[in-house]
Amino acid sequence: MNRADRPLRLALLGCGSVGSQVVRLLREQADDLTARVGAPLELVGVAVRRPELQRDAEVPAGLLTTDAEGLVSRGDVDVVIEVIGGIEPARSLILTALESGASVVTANKALLAEDGSTLFAAAEKAQRDLYFEAAVAGAIPIVRPLRESLAGDRVRRVLGIVNGTTNFILDKMDTHGSGFAEVLEEAQDLGYAEADPTADVEGYDAAAKAAILASLAFHTRVTAADVYREGISEVSASDVASARDMGSVVKLLAICELRDDPQGPAVSARVHPAMIPRTHPLASVREAFNAVFVETEAAGELMFYGPGAGGSPTASAVLGDLVTVARNRLDDVRGAGESTYAQAEVLPMGQTMTRYHVALDVDDRAGVLAAVAHAFAEHDVSIQTVRQEGHGDDAQLVVVSHRATDAALSATVESLRTMDFVHDVTSVMRVEGDGE
Amino acid sequence: MNRADRPLRLALLGCGSVGSQVVRLLREQADDLTARVGAPLELVGVAVRRPELQRDAEVPAGLLTTDAEGLVSRGDVDVVIEVIGGIEPARSLILTALESGASVVTANKALLAEDGSTLFAAAEKAQRDLYFEAAVAGAIPIVRPLRESLAGDRVRRVLGIVNGTTNFILDKMDTHGSGFAEVLEEAQDLGYAEADPTADVEGYDAAAKAAILASLAFHTRVTAADVYREGISEVSASDVASARDMGSVVKLLAICELRDDPQGPAVSARVHPAMIPRTHPLASVREAFNAVFVETEAAGELMFYGPGAGGSPTASAVLGDLVTVARNRLDDVRGAGESTYAQAEVLPMGQTMTRYHVALDVDDRAGVLAAVAHAFAEHDVSIQTVRQEGHGDDAQLVVVSHRATDAALSATVESLRTMDFVHDVTSVMRVEGDGE
């Protein structure tokens, strides 16, 4: 079974919650990993900023080093595992590792979404692997299915719940009827949200993953800067209640779409809260779980579900990549690299087709409904349903549109705001996942 | 981008519902496939039994042949796609194809489950790929995630809804309260069940998939003969109602488990109807959809969901494999082969740990509950809950056990049947998925 007597030499960059679990699994599963790779795996160095820190995993003292640059450039490392996160020094270290002949496994979504092309080009030049299953949706296998399993199919749309913190918050808002601020505090107390929750709550984390998913799904380079982004801090208890009235639930979705325009394929990637029907498979994704729903031409609708974060699940994804990359090293081959042959146009948000749910406090008098309908028609937006609720001072109109460009829908809402019989636009939210 | 000027030559065995869709996708996605593989794919022959039949796909007339043996042995074919199904002639044709230097992509679950080892040995000897994503759960990527994504983790349990026909029937029994026979007829009218539904309804199809899943998950050779099998033809409307009373739903599950026994790891694979809680992710798998729920040590709980059958979804899985296998041919390498290094003991059903839900019509008198509890205790089975329902002639006891060997549970039920105060054992069903 063993294909090489020489052990494969690994270097680990970062030993926090993920890195510690990587070290633990490398030790605990050593025999299985050896059998699956075809050679033993030997950890030759672990780069950390503060070697004096107490860690979850026992790292043999001689392996710890603060000299990450020295570790990746020593030239005898077969695979570098990067779990530092962030742009620098991660980028420089990965580039040096590739130049020095190592293959790389990384969990770094931010770096891949911002500057993946530099990394992939370096991997191509060095003829080494760059694998990143752990960068999207933690332990859930989604990178490999998109890159390989669905390589004979055509992906049309990806809808992902790819941020556990925001899903936990929205789920609690839905089940308890609480407001955003209150639930955020609870999430922070429970360790589901960080002290500074911006990256999660404002959708930056999900946007990075959307860029990676769109690139893989559509064989086109999509970066974080291409992704429209809205977080959940403006989602109110009344938005959530409004969704409930429609038989829907509010989720923060990463949405990647392919559209066949007359001049060729065009893609879009966006992150925003949206109402989805409770019957949609994504609606049952509770607490901090993640799930990615994929619509393809031949396979139809697929969903991948699991824990989207956490040291141990993320380490599982890292080690899965490690086994493939290590096998490739033994065989002296490379796996699939970046695929951008389609070079589809990346659409700005305004040109993306969406649907809106709009709730308005209005005067309770004849002609209001006609005037609201007219505002939609003026922007070429057709209406799916209008529902009037309450009377007198509590009169409310709830309008759900058909699909239109986001620009037209947004302009419609702006013009509604200026109408004198509209007291307030109490909720504006996009609607997804109901097959419209 | 093109890595080869020479097209890769494909032969297709079978041109029914799956084969026709393979032909269609090869034509419609030709440009994408060429870009993803790095060379054009050329279909050089399609073996069918009756060339005169009308088919869904337009197969160029010159390609059709009845000489399958001649097609696979001609020696200039790079990849053979087998979608005939069944044991023979599929096995002989695959073996000849490998001997003649072709890699093979197959959707043949029955053959893999019965005699996979012969095929894998032939692939190893020929140094060619044998890929089979389409053999389990249609379009749902599950073979590749188990073989590769989770290769750095340890799978403990797989629970799969892997047969669409039976899931459709059980779902309808649950939602409409109808009996098995009535729903089977409806499923046959709608094309969800075949005229002879035995392979689906009696669990043979699911058992083949369970053998393949267990082999992959536990790196151990498990064949169809190792899989305990019970179908759904005995599931009654009252079983389904009983499940509902417990907040559960009845599903036909393929269950693969790993157990760490003192003398080493032991695995089991079985197919039977089971009650699972409605809160379990598998409970929401409706109609003819499939899903595979995987529990691992590091990643935790994952689920893969999608269409488990159908020409187009199955063809998607076939083509995903084809892209990988074709790329490997260009690079002159092989992907992961069979992995059986763990060689775990395969346990018979009697030694498998399960839980039972038992409903009994009993005399409504003092001492009955104690006697029933005594029958369980005598077989070393401890009871989780007992519920008495009804009075007098309608008195019923519902007992749910803790985990015990299936042999002990089965013996307990046999001894209950002999007791004079037990008028009838109205429902016996295993209980899964509630974390016990």
HADDOCK unambig.tbl for C-alpha pairs under 7 A between the chains (distance, minus, plus):
assign (segid A and resid 33 and name CA) (segid B and resid 152 and name CA) 6.55 0.50 0.50
assign (segid A and resid 35 and name CA) (segid B and resid 341 and name CA) 6.84 0.50 0.50
assign (segid A and resid 139 and name CA) (segid B and resid 299 and name CA) 5.44 0.50 0.50
assign (segid A and resid 140 and name CA) (segid B and resid 302 and name CA) 6.62 0.50 0.50
assign (segid A and resid 141 and name CA) (segid B and resid 145 and name CA) 6.31 0.50 0.50
assign (segid A and resid 141 and name CA) (segid B and resid 149 and name CA) 6.11 0.50 0.50
assign (segid A and resid 145 and name CA) (segid B and resid 141 and name CA) 6.30 0.50 0.50
assign (segid A and resid 148 and name CA) (segid B and resid 320 and name CA) 6.12 0.50 0.50
assign (segid A and resid 148 and name CA) (segid B and resid 324 and name CA) 6.77 0.50 0.50
assign (segid A and resid 149 and name CA) (segid B and resid 141 and name CA) 6.10 0.50 0.50
assign (segid A and resid 149 and name CA) (segid B and resid 317 and name CA) 6.58 0.50 0.50
assign (segid A and resid 149 and name CA) (segid B and resid 320 and name CA) 4.63 0.50 0.50
assign (segid A and resid 149 and name CA) (segid B and resid 321 and name CA) 6.61 0.50 0.50
assign (segid A and resid 150 and name CA) (segid B and resid 316 and name CA) 6.90 0.50 0.50
assign (segid A and resid 150 and name CA) (segid B and resid 320 and name CA) 5.19 0.50 0.50
assign (segid A and resid 151 and name CA) (segid B and resid 320 and name CA) 4.87 0.50 0.50
assign (segid A and resid 151 and name CA) (segid B and resid 323 and name CA) 6.42 0.50 0.50
assign (segid A and resid 152 and name CA) (segid B and resid 33 and name CA) 6.56 0.50 0.50
assign (segid A and resid 152 and name CA) (segid B and resid 316 and name CA) 5.94 0.50 0.50
assign (segid A and resid 152 and name CA) (segid B and resid 319 and name CA) 4.44 0.50 0.50
assign (segid A and resid 152 and name CA) (segid B and resid 320 and name CA) 4.37 0.50 0.50
assign (segid A and resid 152 and name CA) (segid B and resid 323 and name CA) 6.39 0.50 0.50
assign (segid A and resid 153 and name CA) (segid B and resid 316 and name CA) 5.53 0.50 0.50
assign (segid A and resid 298 and name CA) (segid B and resid 312 and name CA) 5.09 0.50 0.50
assign (segid A and resid 298 and name CA) (segid B and resid 313 and name CA) 5.29 0.50 0.50
assign (segid A and resid 298 and name CA) (segid B and resid 316 and name CA) 5.59 0.50 0.50
assign (segid A and resid 299 and name CA) (segid B and resid 139 and name CA) 5.42 0.50 0.50
assign (segid A and resid 299 and name CA) (segid B and resid 312 and name CA) 6.26 0.50 0.50
assign (segid A and resid 299 and name CA) (segid B and resid 313 and name CA) 3.79 0.50 0.50
assign (segid A and resid 299 and name CA) (segid B and resid 316 and name CA) 5.53 0.50 0.50
assign (segid A and resid 300 and name CA) (segid B and resid 313 and name CA) 6.61 0.50 0.50
assign (segid A and resid 301 and name CA) (segid B and resid 306 and name CA) 5.73 0.50 0.50
assign (segid A and resid 302 and name CA) (segid B and resid 140 and name CA) 6.62 0.50 0.50
assign (segid A and resid 302 and name CA) (segid B and resid 305 and name CA) 5.45 0.50 0.50
assign (segid A and resid 302 and name CA) (segid B and resid 306 and name CA) 4.29 0.50 0.50
assign (segid A and resid 303 and name CA) (segid B and resid 304 and name CA) 5.86 0.50 0.50
assign (segid A and resid 303 and name CA) (segid B and resid 305 and name CA) 4.85 0.50 0.50
assign (segid A and resid 303 and name CA) (segid B and resid 306 and name CA) 6.30 0.50 0.50
assign (segid A and resid 304 and name CA) (segid B and resid 303 and name CA) 5.86 0.50 0.50
assign (segid A and resid 304 and name CA) (segid B and resid 304 and name CA) 4.80 0.50 0.50
assign (segid A and resid 304 and name CA) (segid B and resid 305 and name CA) 6.38 0.50 0.50
assign (segid A and resid 305 and name CA) (segid B and resid 302 and name CA) 5.45 0.50 0.50
assign (segid A and resid 305 and name CA) (segid B and resid 303 and name CA) 4.85 0.50 0.50
assign (segid A and resid 305 and name CA) (segid B and resid 304 and name CA) 6.38 0.50 0.50
assign (segid A and resid 306 and name CA) (segid B and resid 301 and name CA) 5.74 0.50 0.50
assign (segid A and resid 306 and name CA) (segid B and resid 302 and name CA) 4.31 0.50 0.50
assign (segid A and resid 306 and name CA) (segid B and resid 303 and name CA) 6.32 0.50 0.50
assign (segid A and resid 312 and name CA) (segid B and resid 298 and name CA) 5.10 0.50 0.50
assign (segid A and resid 312 and name CA) (segid B and resid 299 and name CA) 6.26 0.50 0.50
assign (segid A and resid 313 and name CA) (segid B and resid 298 and name CA) 5.30 0.50 0.50
assign (segid A and resid 313 and name CA) (segid B and resid 299 and name CA) 3.79 0.50 0.50
assign (segid A and resid 313 and name CA) (segid B and resid 300 and name CA) 6.61 0.50 0.50
assign (segid A and resid 316 and name CA) (segid B and resid 150 and name CA) 6.89 0.50 0.50
assign (segid A and resid 316 and name CA) (segid B and resid 152 and name CA) 5.95 0.50 0.50
assign (segid A and resid 316 and name CA) (segid B and resid 153 and name CA) 5.53 0.50 0.50
assign (segid A and resid 316 and name CA) (segid B and resid 298 and name CA) 5.59 0.50 0.50
assign (segid A and resid 316 and name CA) (segid B and resid 299 and name CA) 5.51 0.50 0.50
assign (segid A and resid 317 and name CA) (segid B and resid 149 and name CA) 6.58 0.50 0.50
assign (segid A and resid 319 and name CA) (segid B and resid 152 and name CA) 4.44 0.50 0.50
assign (segid A and resid 320 and name CA) (segid B and resid 148 and name CA) 6.13 0.50 0.50
assign (segid A and resid 320 and name CA) (segid B and resid 149 and name CA) 4.62 0.50 0.50
assign (segid A and resid 320 and name CA) (segid B and resid 150 and name CA) 5.21 0.50 0.50
assign (segid A and resid 320 and name CA) (segid B and resid 151 and name CA) 4.89 0.50 0.50
assign (segid A and resid 320 and name CA) (segid B and resid 152 and name CA) 4.40 0.50 0.50
assign (segid A and resid 321 and name CA) (segid B and resid 149 and name CA) 6.60 0.50 0.50
assign (segid A and resid 323 and name CA) (segid B and resid 151 and name CA) 6.43 0.50 0.50
assign (segid A and resid 323 and name CA) (segid B and resid 152 and name CA) 6.39 0.50 0.50
assign (segid A and resid 324 and name CA) (segid B and resid 148 and name CA) 6.77 0.50 0.50
assign (segid A and resid 341 and name CA) (segid B and resid 35 and name CA) 6.85 0.50 0.50
